[in-house]
Amino acid sequence: MISVAEATARLLALVAPLPSEIVPLRTAATRVLARDLCARVAQPPFAASAMDGYAVIPGEVTAGERFRVVGEAAAGHPFSGRVGPGEAVRIFTGAPLPGGCSRVIIQEDAALDGDRITLGPRIDPGPYVRAAGGDFAAGATVSAPRRLGSRDIALLAAMGHAEVPVVCRPQIAILMTGDELRPPGAPLSPGQITASNGYGLAAMLEAEGARARLLPIAADRAGSLRHGFELAAGADLIVTIGGASVGDHDLIAPVAADAGMTLSFHNVAMRPGKPLIAGRMPGAGLVGLPGNPVSAMVCGVIFILPMLRLMLGLEPRVASRWLPLAAGVAANGDRRHYMRATIEDGAVRVCARQDSSLLSVLAQADVLVVRPPGDGARGAGDRVEVVDLPP
């Protein structure tokens, strides 16, 4: 068995960052920006009014001052002339400031009578002008790589980009294996169970930016597995679930070897997830996950998500933090243990049941508590490392 750290390094070596493609800005949300983009225009592209009121030239704003209104400026409809001494332009929020003006008197501070305004006794200091380029200048940069959220999309739109370069979505083929498995909703005969972990893993990977291809369930026969590998053609990564151990019905390793896999490692010193196999197939990396549902999902968080992030050009790490224990836990064994736990009032409580078949416990958990090999007993209040579980 190798350590989790060594397994992570070898798994990351099986994949590489993917090329980019150009997509419409409207479809770019959640995608990863592939290269830096510069603003094509300044924002705002002109000095604009920040309030409804009257635009005037500098140095003429005193209590009781009178101005002749010579025109109007609205958003999208600028005043084309210039403003002279004693003149004002009726202006609305977002409108370009007329030539010669650098001040807006808010409408509450002026009384209009015909084509004249008279300033009141108290004048807001203003100037209620949004300077040209006050938000960003032409050439301002949005740096890559970054996963584009709604605020990024709004910024790129304002910068003048209708299309953006993004990293291609990794294609991940998921192959569940086992004679006992049936699709969700299918009737179960004696000895059969409903397949679940592939569906959870696909949802996890798609939420992180992959295109997950859930292949038909493969039987515990070499021919069925070979057919599954054929269906996975074109994927950037193949993930099998089940059949990764060394029992009589665990056929992933020999069938993958026959299909051209170069083995990287087999078995990791961790709980849950020890029987994990990895290698390089022609054209794709391969990771064989354990069949127990929790083992597959935990390995997805610890290993598959970092591989996906590397393919997307993002930092391929498992983010963790430290929290106090709400109650003590016993000493750990000789394997790194990822224990399901909940968070209560800022403290973490390890779930009483840790069997790797218990999906209900995983669904209720908020985090995985990371116990190093040989970690001693811990008491309430001791701080432990935790990994947040994805939704």
C-alpha positions in Angstrom: 0.0 0.0 0.0 1.1 3.5 -0.7 0.2 6.7 1.3 -2.6 9.1 0.4 0.0 11.7 -0.5 1.9 9.3 -2.9 -1.4 8.1 -4.4 -2.4 11.7 -5.0 0.8 12.5 -6.8 0.6 9.4 -9.0 -3.0 10.1 -9.8 -2.3 13.7 -10.8 0.4 12.4 -13.1 -2.2 10.5 -15.1 -4.0 13.6 -16.4 -3.0 17.0 -17.8 -4.6 20.4 -18.4 -7.1 20.4 -21.3 -7.1 22.8 -24.2 -9.5 25.7 -24.5 -12.5 26.6 -26.6 -14.4 29.8 -27.3 -18.0 30.0 -26.0 -20.7 32.7 -25.9 -20.6 34.7 -22.7 -24.2 33.6 -22.0 -23.0 30.0 -21.6 -19.7 30.7 -19.8 -21.0 30.7 -16.2 -19.3 28.0 -14.0 -16.7 27.5 -16.8 -13.0 28.1 -16.1 -11.5 31.1 -17.9 -8.5 29.8 -20.0 -6.5 33.0 -20.4 -6.4 36.6 -19.2 -8.9 39.0 -20.8 -8.5 42.7 -21.1 -11.3 45.3 -21.1 -12.0 46.6 -24.6 -13.6 49.7 -23.2 -13.5 51.8 -20.0 -16.4 51.7 -17.6 -18.1 54.1 -17.7 -16.8 55.2 -21.1 -17.6 58.8 -20.4 -18.1 61.0 -17.4 -21.7 60.4 -16.3 -24.2 61.8 -13.9 -24.7 59.8 -10.7 -28.1 61.5 -9.9 -31.0 63.3 -11.5 -30.4 67.0 -11.5 -28.7 69.8 -13.4 -25.2 69.8 -14.9 -23.3 73.1 -14.6 -19.7 74.3 -15.2 -17.3 74.5 -12.2 -17.2 77.5 -9.8 -20.8 78.6 -10.1 -22.6 76.7 -7.3 -23.7 79.1 -4.6 -26.9 79.5 -2.6 -29.5 81.4 -4.5 -27.6 81.2 -7.8 -29.8 81.2 -11.0 -29.2 79.3 -14.2 -30.9 79.1 -17.6 -31.7 75.5 -18.6 -30.4 75.1 -22.2 -31.1 71.5 -22.8 -31.5 68.0 -21.5 -29.3 64.9 -21.3 -30.6 61.4 -20.6 -29.1 57.9 -20.7 -28.4 57.1 -24.3 -29.3 60.7 -25.4 -26.4 63.1 -24.6 -26.6 66.9 -24.9 -24.5 67.8 -27.9 -23.6 71.4 -27.1 -21.4 73.0 -24.6 -22.6 74.8 -21.4 -21.5 78.3 -20.7 -21.6 80.5 -17.5 -25.0 80.9 -16.0 -26.3 77.9 -18.0 -27.4 74.4 -16.9 -28.5 71.2 -18.6 -31.3 69.0 -17.1 -29.6 65.7 -16.6 -30.6 62.2 -15.5 -28.8 59.4 -13.9 -26.4 57.6 -16.2 -26.4 60.4 -18.9 -23.1 61.7 -20.3 -21.9 64.9 -18.7 -22.2 67.8 -21.2 -19.0 69.4 -22.4 -17.6 71.9 -20.0 -19.5 70.5 -17.0 -18.0 68.8 -14.0 -20.8 69.2 -11.4 -24.3 68.0 -11.0 -26.7 69.8 -8.7 -29.3 67.3 -7.4 -32.8 68.2 -8.3 -33.8 68.5 -4.7 -31.5 71.6 -4.3 -33.0 73.5 -7.3 -36.4 75.1 -8.0 -37.5 75.1 -11.6 -39.5 78.0 -13.0 -40.0 77.9 -16.8 -36.5 77.6 -18.2 -34.8 78.9 -15.1 -33.6 77.2 -11.9 -32.8 78.8 -8.6 -30.6 77.1 -6.1 -31.8 76.7 -2.6 -30.2 77.9 0.6 -28.4 74.6 1.3 -26.6 72.8 -1.5 -25.4 69.2 -1.3 -21.6 69.3 -1.9 -21.8 66.6 -4.7 -20.3 66.6 -7.3 -22.4 63.5 -8.3 -20.2 62.7 -11.3 -19.0 59.2 -12.2 -15.6 59.8 -13.8 -14.8 58.1 -17.1 -13.0 54.8 -16.3 -14.0 55.2 -12.6 -14.9 51.5 -12.5 -12.2 50.2 -14.7 -10.0 51.5 -17.5 -9.6 50.1 -21.0 -7.0 47.3 -20.7 -7.9 46.3 -17.2 -7.4 42.6 -16.8 -9.5 39.6 -15.5 -6.9 37.0 -14.7 -7.1 33.3 -15.5 -7.6 30.6 -14.5 -10.7 31.3 -12.6 -14.1 29.7 -12.4 -16.6 32.2 -13.8 -19.4 33.2 -11.5 -22.3 35.6 -12.0 -20.2 38.7 -11.0 -17.4 37.7 -13.4 -19.9 37.3 -16.2 -21.3 40.8 -15.5 -17.8 42.3 -15.4 -16.7 40.6 -18.7 -19.9 41.8 -20.4 -19.1 45.4 -19.2 -15.6 45.0 -20.6 -17.0 44.3 -24.0 -16.6 40.5 -24.4 -19.4 38.6 -26.1 -17.3 35.4 -26.3 -14.7 34.1 -23.9 -12.0 31.4 -23.9 -12.7 28.6 -21.4 -11.1 25.3 -20.7 -12.9 22.4 -22.4 -15.0 20.4 -20.0 -13.2 17.1 -19.0 -15.0 14.1 -20.3 -15.2 11.5 -17.4 -16.7 8.1 -18.1 -18.1 6.3 -15.1 -18.4 2.5 -15.2 -20.2 0.8 -12.3 -19.5 -3.0 -12.2 -21.2 -5.9 -10.4 -23.7 -8.7 -11.1 -25.7 -7.6 -8.1 -26.4 -4.0 -9.4 -29.6 -2.7 -10.9 -30.5 0.8 -11.9 -32.5 3.0 -9.6 -36.2 2.2 -9.8 -35.7 -1.3 -11.2 -37.2 -4.2 -9.3 -34.8 -6.2 -7.2 -34.5 -10.0 -7.2 -32.9 -11.8 -4.2 -29.3 -10.8 -3.8 -29.5 -7.7 -5.9 -29.0 -4.1 -4.8 -29.6 -0.7 -6.4 -26.6 1.0 -8.0 -26.0 4.4 -6.3 -22.4 5.5 -6.1 -22.0 6.2 -9.8 -25.0 8.5 -9.7 -23.6 10.4 -6.7 -20.1 10.6 -8.3 -21.5 11.9 -11.6 -23.4 14.6 -9.8 -20.3 15.6 -7.8 -18.1 15.8 -10.9 -20.7 17.7 -13.0 -21.0 20.3 -10.2 -17.2 20.8 -10.5 -17.3 21.3 -14.3 -17.0 17.8 -15.9 -19.2 16.1 -18.4 -19.9 12.8 -16.7 -20.9 9.8 -18.9 -22.6 7.2 -16.8 -22.1 4.0 -18.8 -24.3 0.9 -18.6 -23.6 -1.3 -15.6 -21.0 -3.9 -16.4 -21.4 -7.5 -15.2 -18.6 -9.4 -13.4 -17.3 -10.9 -16.7 -14.3 -10.0 -18.7 -16.3 -9.5 -21.9 -18.8 -7.1 -20.2 -15.9 -5.1 -18.8 -14.1 -5.0 -22.1 -17.3 -3.7 -23.7 -17.5 -1.0 -21.0 -14.0 0.2 -21.8 -15.0 0.4 -25.4 -18.0 2.5 -24.6 -15.6 4.8 -22.6 -13.6 5.7 -25.7 -12.9 9.4 -26.0 -13.0 10.1 -22.3 -10.2 12.0 -20.6 -10.6 9.9 -17.5 -12.3 6.5 -16.9 -13.6 5.8 -13.4 -14.7 2.3 -12.6 -16.6 1.5 -9.4 -16.3 -2.0 -7.9 -14.1 -4.9 -8.9 -10.9 -3.1 -7.8 -9.9 -5.6 -5.1 -8.2 -9.0 -5.6 -11.1 -11.4 -5.2 -12.2 -14.0 -7.7 -14.8 -11.6 -9.1 -12.6 -8.5 -9.1 -11.6 -8.2 -12.7 -10.8 -4.5 -13.2 -7.0 -4.9 -13.0 -6.6 -7.9 -15.4 -9.1 -6.7 -17.9 -7.7 -3.2 -17.9 -4.2 -4.6 -18.3 -5.4 -6.6 -21.3 -6.8 -3.4 -22.7 -3.4 -1.7 -22.5 -3.3 -0.2 -19.0 0.0 0.7 -17.5 -0.4 0.2 -13.8 0.5 3.1 -11.5 -0.5 1.6 -8.1 -2.9 -0.8 -6.4 -4.2 -0.1 -2.8 -3.9 3.0 -0.7 -3.3 3.2 3.1 -6.6 4.9 3.9 -10.1 4.2 5.3 -12.5 4.0 3.5 -11.0 3.3 0.1 -8.1 1.0 0.5 -8.8 -1.2 -2.7 -8.1 1.6 -5.2 -6.3 1.0 -8.5 -4.9 3.5 -11.0 -3.1 3.5 -14.3 -2.9 4.9 -17.8 -5.1 3.5 -20.5 -4.5 4.3 -24.2 -5.8 7.9 -24.4 -7.1 8.2 -20.8 -6.3 7.9 -17.2 -8.0 5.1 -15.3 -9.0 5.1 -11.6 -10.7 2.0 -10.2 -12.7 2.9 -7.0 -14.0 0.5 -4.4 -17.5 -0.7 -4.7 -18.8 0.3 -1.3 -20.8 3.5 -1.8 -19.1 5.6 0.9 -15.6 4.5 -0.2 -16.3 5.5 -3.8 -17.7 8.9 -2.8 -14.9 9.7 -0.3 -12.3 8.7 -2.9 -14.1 11.0 -5.3 -13.6 13.9 -2.9 -10.0 13.1 -2.0 -8.7 11.9 -5.4 -11.0 12.5 -8.4 -11.9 16.1 -7.7 -8.2 17.2 -7.6 -7.7 15.3 -10.9 -10.6 17.2 -12.4 -9.3 20.5 -11.1 -5.9 19.9 -12.7 -7.6 19.1 -16.1 -9.4 22.4 -15.7 -6.2 24.3 -15.0 -7.1 25.0 -11.4 -5.0 24.2 -8.3 -5.4 20.4 -7.7 -5.6 20.4 -4.0 -8.1 19.2 -1.3 -8.9 22.3 0.8 -9.1 21.7 4.5 -9.5 23.6 7.7 -9.2 23.0 11.5 -12.1 22.8 13.9 -12.5 21.7 17.6 -14.1 18.4 18.4 -17.5 18.5 20.1 -16.8 15.1 21.7 -13.7 12.9 22.0 -12.7 10.1 19.6 -10.7 7.0 20.0 -7.1 6.5 18.7 -6.7 5.9 15.0 -5.2 2.8 13.4 -2.4 2.5 10.9 -4.3 3.9 7.9 -5.3 7.5 7.2 -9.0 7.7 8.2 -11.6 10.0 6.7 -14.4 10.0 9.2 -17.9 11.4 8.4 -18.8 14.1 10.8 -21.3 16.9 11.4 -20.7 20.5 12.5 -22.6 21.7 15.6 -22.1 25.3 16.8 -18.7 25.6 15.2 -17.5 22.2 16.6 -17.2 18.9 14.7 -18.9 15.7 15.9 -17.7 12.4 14.5 -20.7 10.2 13.5 -21.0 7.1 15.6 -21.3 4.8 12.6 -18.5 4.8 10.1 -19.2 1.6 8.0 -18.4 2.3 4.4 -21.8 1.0 3.2 -23.8 3.7 5.1 -24.9 6.3 2.6 -27.4 7.7 5.0 -24.6 8.7 7.3 -22.7 10.3 4.5 -25.8 12.3 3.4 -26.1 13.7 6.9 -22.4 14.6 7.2 -21.0 18.0 6.6 -17.2 17.2 6.6 -14.7 14.4 6.7 -12.4 14.4 9.8 -8.9 13.5 8.7 -7.2 11.2 11.2 -3.5 10.6 10.4 -2.1 7.1 10.8 -1.4 6.3 14.5 -3.2 9.4 15.7 -3.8 9.1 19.4 -7.1 9.5 21.2 -8.5 13.1 21.0 -10.7 14.8 23.5 -13.5 17.4 23.3 -12.0 20.8 22.2 -9.0 19.3 20.4 -8.6 20.7 17.0 -8.7 18.3 14.0 -8.3 18.7 10.3 -11.6 18.6 8.3 -12.4 18.4 4.6 -15.7 20.0 3.6 -18.0 17.6 1.7 -19.5 19.0 -1.6 -23.2 19.4 -1.7 
